[in-house]
């Protein structure tokens, strides 16, 4: 066996190997004998079929099996001889030479080599979590707004009223906005919609929400909106749109009093108990936000910890999974096949940087998993399925049904789950090293059993 190894990059190798015909002949004899032993041909007992007949009848299958066996053995020998840690087989080819030899050519991507960071000695931000009286008061107001009544009134529109209306936008020159952006009608035309008068934080067209003040039922009015040059909708950037508005219904928001009826609805005894539960809920939410920030910080530290070339096939693998997950979620949100087809090349290109960083982090996490012997339980995988189903707006049972025969998809979920567990392991290790007043992340703070939930 003659071999030539080329180093294409620090993580990619090309090997060309020539297997001489004598070795091929020995392999052919071994494969042929296994065929003679196993094939069934009418008129012959098993194992007694003439060799010449087997060679004639199964010529194609014999050649394929010989190539496969030779390739497999040669590949294993080359990998072992060069002590390669293979990430992926990028290309493989077998050719017969005029001399009766076989020439094998394959390209592989290797796992990168690097030194692990001191992942148990990462500085973690651990501020004390507090909840102010002002935050509790704001939470109470959110609850009051959530449980508000809306009473129909026959008076001019005031700030805070909820108004049922219709509008149609016309651009300068007479073009209807709906013809320009039919896929985003909220900025163009609505036949029957609700708007909150003069709410600066509400989504929608500001000229309409402020322009309807003092209007009455059945009233009509034209308002003008000039969109900024950097507006998110390209077709409307720097354009003026005149909206014709007609009012159908006006409802005044009536907030509930902080009384026994309100407390009973919330299943609390009184205002003090409500404040106590809201404080706990707010603290839990802050803790969850802090944990997310800490995990993101760990991922960034991991990303910055080592400089090495990432195999191209690893980047492409991550791009495919990023695109798959994105498209799957968008389809559940209503994205059409046409929209995807028109934008897939750009989306794939835009995902490259994220895919590169994700592949790099995963190589480092994989080493930590191996070093710490971190494993994944069935319960932890099930929790990952629950989370994935929630993001896809489906049920865990439906998701399991979709992926049960998709080995690659299951492996992707398993991989993401164990890497997430590894990041938590790093976080817990560092928090134990530096005690703080913040609750331990080993506690289950993913849900809140309080009867009151801040909206």
C-alpha positions in Angstrom: 0.0 0.0 0.0 1.4 3.4 -1.1 -0.1 6.5 0.4 0.3 10.2 0.1 -1.1 12.7 2.7 -1.7 16.3 1.9 -2.4 18.9 4.5 -5.1 21.2 3.0 -5.5 23.1 6.3 -4.9 22.6 10.0 -8.1 20.6 10.1 -8.4 19.1 6.6 -6.4 16.3 5.1 -6.4 14.6 1.7 -5.1 11.1 1.4 -4.4 9.2 -1.9 -3.7 5.5 -1.4 -2.8 2.9 -4.0 -3.7 -0.7 -3.2 -1.7 -3.1 -5.4 -3.4 -5.8 -7.4 -2.0 -8.6 -5.2 -3.7 -7.2 -2.2 -6.9 -6.7 -4.2 -6.8 -10.3 -5.3 -6.5 -11.5 -1.8 -9.4 -9.4 -0.7 -11.4 -10.6 -3.8 -10.8 -14.2 -2.8 -12.0 -13.6 0.8 -15.1 -11.7 -0.5 -15.8 -14.4 -3.1 -15.7 -17.2 -0.6 -18.2 -15.4 1.6 -20.5 -15.1 -1.4 -20.1 -18.8 -2.2 -20.9 -19.6 1.4 -24.0 -17.5 1.6 -25.7 -17.2 -1.8 -28.7 -19.4 -2.8 -29.1 -20.5 -6.4 -31.8 -23.0 -7.4 -30.3 -26.4 -8.2 -27.4 -26.1 -5.8 -27.0 -26.6 -2.1 -26.1 -23.7 0.0 -22.3 -23.4 0.1 -21.9 -25.6 -3.0 -22.5 -23.1 -5.8 -19.5 -23.2 -8.3 -17.2 -20.2 -7.8 -17.2 -19.4 -11.6 -21.1 -19.2 -11.5 -21.0 -16.9 -8.5 -18.4 -14.6 -10.1 -20.6 -14.4 -13.3 -24.0 -13.9 -11.6 -22.8 -11.5 -8.9 -20.1 -9.6 -10.7 -21.5 -6.2 -9.9 -22.2 -7.1 -6.2 -18.7 -8.6 -5.8 -17.0 -5.5 -7.2 -19.1 -3.2 -4.9 -18.3 -5.3 -1.9 -14.6 -5.5 -2.7 -14.4 -1.8 -3.1 -16.3 -1.2 0.1 -14.2 -3.7 2.1 -10.9 -2.4 0.8 -11.9 1.2 1.3 -13.1 0.6 4.9 -9.9 -1.2 5.9 -7.7 1.3 4.1 -9.5 4.2 5.7 -9.2 2.7 9.2 -5.5 1.9 8.7 -4.7 5.5 7.5 -6.7 7.0 10.4 -4.9 4.8 12.9 -1.5 5.3 11.4 -1.8 9.1 11.4 -3.7 9.2 14.8 -6.5 11.3 13.3 -9.6 12.3 15.2 -12.1 12.4 12.4 -15.0 14.9 12.5 -16.4 14.0 9.0 -15.5 12.3 5.8 -15.9 15.1 3.2 -15.1 13.1 0.0 -14.4 9.6 -1.0 -13.6 8.0 -4.4 -12.3 4.6 -5.7 -10.8 4.2 -9.1 -9.3 1.2 -10.9 -5.9 1.8 -12.5 -4.7 0.3 -15.8 -2.2 -1.8 -13.8 -5.0 -3.5 -12.0 -4.5 -1.6 -8.8 -7.1 0.5 -6.9 -6.5 4.1 -6.1 -8.4 5.5 -3.2 -8.8 9.2 -2.6 -10.5 10.7 0.4 -10.7 14.1 2.2 -11.4 14.3 5.9 -12.1 17.1 8.3 -10.4 16.6 11.7 -11.4 17.7 15.1 -9.3 20.7 16.1 -6.7 20.5 18.8 -6.6 23.2 21.6 -6.1 23.7 25.3 -9.2 23.8 27.4 -9.8 27.0 29.4 -10.0 26.9 33.2 -13.7 26.5 33.0 -14.1 26.1 36.8 -12.5 29.5 37.4 -14.7 31.9 35.3 -15.8 35.2 36.9 -19.5 35.2 37.2 -21.6 38.3 37.8 -23.7 37.6 40.9 -25.6 40.7 42.0 -28.1 40.6 44.8 -31.6 40.3 43.5 -34.0 42.8 45.0 -37.6 43.9 44.3 -38.5 47.6 44.9 -41.9 48.9 46.1 -42.2 50.7 42.7 -41.8 47.4 40.8 -44.5 45.8 42.9 -46.8 48.8 42.3 -46.2 48.5 38.6 -47.0 44.8 38.7 -50.2 45.6 40.5 -51.2 48.1 37.8 -50.4 45.5 35.1 -52.7 43.1 36.9 -55.4 45.7 37.1 -55.1 46.4 33.4 -55.2 42.6 32.6 -58.5 42.3 34.6 -60.0 45.5 33.4 -63.5 45.8 32.0 -64.2 47.7 28.7 -67.5 49.6 28.7 -69.0 51.0 25.5 -69.4 54.7 25.6 -71.1 57.4 23.4 -68.6 60.2 23.7 -65.5 61.6 22.0 -62.4 59.4 22.1 -60.1 60.0 25.1 -56.6 58.8 25.8 -56.6 55.1 26.9 -59.9 54.3 25.1 -60.0 51.1 23.0 -61.5 51.9 19.6 -62.8 49.6 16.9 -62.1 51.2 13.5 -61.0 50.7 9.9 -58.4 52.4 7.8 -57.0 52.5 4.3 -53.6 54.0 3.3 -52.9 55.8 0.1 -49.4 56.9 -1.0 -48.6 60.1 -2.8 -49.5 59.5 -6.4 -52.6 57.5 -5.6 -51.0 54.0 -5.0 -52.8 52.0 -2.4 -50.5 50.9 0.4 -52.1 47.4 0.4 -50.9 47.0 -3.2 -47.4 47.9 -2.2 -47.2 45.6 0.9 -50.0 43.0 0.7 -48.0 40.6 3.0 -47.9 43.2 5.8 -51.5 44.7 6.0 -51.1 46.2 9.4 -49.2 49.1 7.8 -51.6 49.4 4.8 -55.2 48.5 5.5 -57.5 47.1 8.1 -61.2 46.5 7.7 -62.0 45.9 11.4 -59.3 46.3 14.1 -58.9 47.7 17.7 -56.5 50.5 18.6 -55.7 52.0 22.0 -56.0 55.8 21.7 -52.7 57.7 22.2 -50.8 54.7 23.6 -47.2 55.6 22.6 -46.0 52.0 23.3 -48.6 50.2 21.3 -47.7 48.6 18.0 -49.2 50.1 14.9 -49.5 53.5 13.1 -48.8 56.4 15.5 -50.6 58.9 13.2 -53.8 56.8 13.7 -53.6 56.1 17.4 -53.0 59.8 18.2 -55.2 61.2 15.3 -58.4 59.5 16.5 -58.5 61.6 19.8 -61.8 63.5 20.0 -63.4 61.6 17.2 -66.8 60.0 17.7 -68.7 56.9 16.5 -69.2 56.9 12.7 -66.7 59.7 12.4 -64.3 59.8 9.5 -60.9 61.5 9.2 -57.7 61.5 7.1 -54.4 61.4 8.9 -50.9 61.5 7.4 -47.9 59.4 8.5 -44.4 60.1 7.2 -42.2 57.0 7.6 -38.5 57.5 8.5 -35.8 56.7 5.9 -34.6 53.7 8.0 -38.1 52.3 8.6 -38.2 48.5 9.0 -40.5 48.1 5.9 -38.4 48.9 2.9 -41.3 49.8 0.7 -42.4 52.6 3.1 -39.0 54.1 3.8 -39.1 57.9 3.5 -42.7 57.8 2.1 -45.8 59.7 3.2 -49.1 57.7 3.5 -52.5 59.3 4.0 -54.8 57.0 6.0 -58.6 57.4 5.9 -60.0 56.3 9.2 -63.6 55.5 10.2 -64.7 54.9 13.8 -67.1 52.0 14.7 -67.1 51.6 18.5 -65.5 53.2 21.6 -64.8 51.4 24.8 -63.6 52.9 28.0 -61.2 50.9 30.1 -62.4 50.5 33.7 -59.7 49.3 36.1 -60.9 47.0 39.1 -60.6 48.4 42.6 -58.2 46.9 45.0 -61.0 45.3 47.0 -62.2 41.9 48.2 -63.7 41.0 44.8 -60.4 41.6 43.1 -58.3 39.7 45.7 -60.7 36.8 45.5 -60.3 36.6 41.7 -56.5 36.5 42.3 -56.9 33.9 45.1 -55.1 36.0 47.7 -56.4 37.2 51.1 -55.6 40.8 50.9 -53.2 43.5 49.4 -50.3 42.4 51.6 -50.5 38.8 50.4 -50.8 40.0 46.8 -47.6 42.1 47.3 -45.8 39.2 48.8 -46.7 36.9 45.9 -45.8 39.5 43.3 -42.5 40.1 45.0 -41.7 36.4 44.8 -42.8 36.2 41.2 -40.7 39.3 40.2 -37.7 38.0 42.1 -38.0 34.6 40.3 -38.2 36.3 36.9 -35.1 38.4 37.7 -33.3 35.2 38.8 -34.2 33.5 35.5 -33.0 36.6 33.6 -29.8 36.6 35.6 -29.2 32.8 34.9 -29.7 33.4 31.2 -27.2 36.3 31.3 -24.7 34.2 33.2 -25.0 31.3 30.7 -24.6 33.7 27.8 -21.5 35.0 29.5 -20.1 31.5 29.9 -20.7 30.8 26.3 -18.9 34.0 25.3 -15.9 33.1 27.6 -15.8 29.7 26.0 -15.9 31.2 22.5 -13.1 33.6 23.3 -11.0 31.1 25.2 -9.2 29.3 22.3 -8.1 30.2 18.8 -8.3 27.4 16.4 -9.6 26.7 12.9 -13.1 25.3 12.7 -13.6 22.5 10.1 -15.7 23.7 7.2 -18.0 20.7 7.4 -18.7 21.6 11.0 -19.8 25.1 10.0 -22.0 23.7 7.3 -23.5 21.2 9.7 -24.5 24.0 12.1 -25.8 26.1 9.2 -28.1 23.4 8.1 -29.4 22.9 11.7 -29.8 26.6 12.2 -31.8 26.9 9.0 -33.8 23.8 9.7 -34.8 25.0 13.2 -35.6 28.5 11.9 -37.7 27.3 9.0 -39.6 24.9 11.1 -40.5 27.6 13.6 -41.4 30.0 10.8 -43.6 27.4 9.1 -45.5 27.0 12.4 -45.8 30.9 12.3 -47.2 30.8 8.8 -44.2 31.4 6.5 -45.0 30.2 2.9 -42.8 28.0 0.8 -42.5 30.9 -1.7 -41.2 33.3 0.9 -38.6 30.7 2.0 -37.5 30.0 -1.6 -37.0 33.7 -2.3 -34.9 34.2 0.9 -33.1 30.9 1.6 -29.8 31.9 0.0 -29.6 35.1 2.0 -30.7 33.4 5.2 -28.1 30.6 4.7 -25.4 33.2 4.2 -26.4 35.3 7.1 -26.3 32.2 9.4 -22.6 31.5 8.7 -21.1 33.6 11.4 -23.5 32.2 14.0 -22.8 28.6 12.7 -19.0 29.1 13.0 -19.3 30.3 16.6 -21.7 27.6 17.5 -19.4 24.9 16.0 -16.4 26.3 17.9 -18.2 26.4 21.2 -19.5 22.8 20.6 -16.0 21.5 20.1 -14.9 22.9 23.4 -18.1 21.7 25.2 -17.5 18.3 23.8 -14.1 18.1 25.4 -15.6 19.2 28.8 -18.3 16.5 28.4 -15.7 13.9 27.9 -13.4 15.2 30.7 -16.2 15.4 33.3 -18.0 12.3 32.0 -21.3 14.2 31.8 -24.2 12.1 30.7 -27.8 12.8 29.8 -30.8 11.1 31.5 -34.1 10.2 29.8 -35.8 12.8 31.9 -33.4 15.5 30.7 -34.0 14.6 27.1 -37.7 14.6 27.7 -37.4 18.1 29.1 -35.5 19.2 26.0 -38.4 17.8 23.9 -40.9 19.8 26.0 -38.9 23.0 25.5 -38.6 22.3 21.7 -42.3 21.6 21.4 -43.1 24.9 23.2 -40.9 26.9 20.8 -42.6 25.2 17.8 -46.0 25.7 19.4 -46.9 22.1 19.3 -47.3 19.3 21.9 -44.5 17.0 23.0 -46.4 14.0 21.8 -46.8 15.5 18.3 -43.1 16.4 18.2 -42.1 12.9 19.3 -44.3 11.5 16.5 -42.6 13.8 14.0 -39.0 12.9 14.9 -39.2 9.3 16.1 -37.9 8.0 12.7 -35.5 10.9 12.2 -32.2 9.7 13.9 -30.3 12.9 13.0 -33.0 15.1 14.5 -33.1 13.1 17.7 -29.3 13.3 17.9 -29.4 17.0 17.5 -31.8 17.4 20.3 -29.7 15.1 22.5 -26.6 17.0 21.6 -28.2 20.4 22.5 -29.5 19.0 25.7 -26.2 17.7 26.9 -24.3 20.8 25.9 -26.9 22.9 27.8 -26.4 20.6 30.8 -22.6 21.2 30.5 -23.0 25.0 30.5 -25.1 24.6 33.7 -22.4 22.4 35.2 -19.8 25.1 34.5 -22.2 27.7 36.0 -22.9 25.7 39.2 -19.1 24.9 39.6 -18.3 28.6 39.6 -21.1 29.7 41.8 -20.1 27.1 44.4 -16.6 28.5 44.2 -17.9 32.0 44.9 -20.9 31.9 47.2 -23.3 34.8 47.0 -26.8 35.7 48.2 -28.3 34.6 44.9 -30.2 31.3 45.0 -28.4 28.2 43.7 -29.2 27.3 40.0 -29.6 23.7 41.1 -33.0 24.7 42.4 -35.9 24.4 40.0 -36.9 27.9 39.2 -38.4 27.2 35.8 -42.0 27.5 37.0 -43.8 29.4 39.6 -46.6 27.9 41.6 -47.9 31.2 42.8 -51.5 31.9 42.1 -50.5 35.4 40.8 -48.5 35.8 37.6 -47.2 39.1 36.4 -48.6 39.8 32.9 
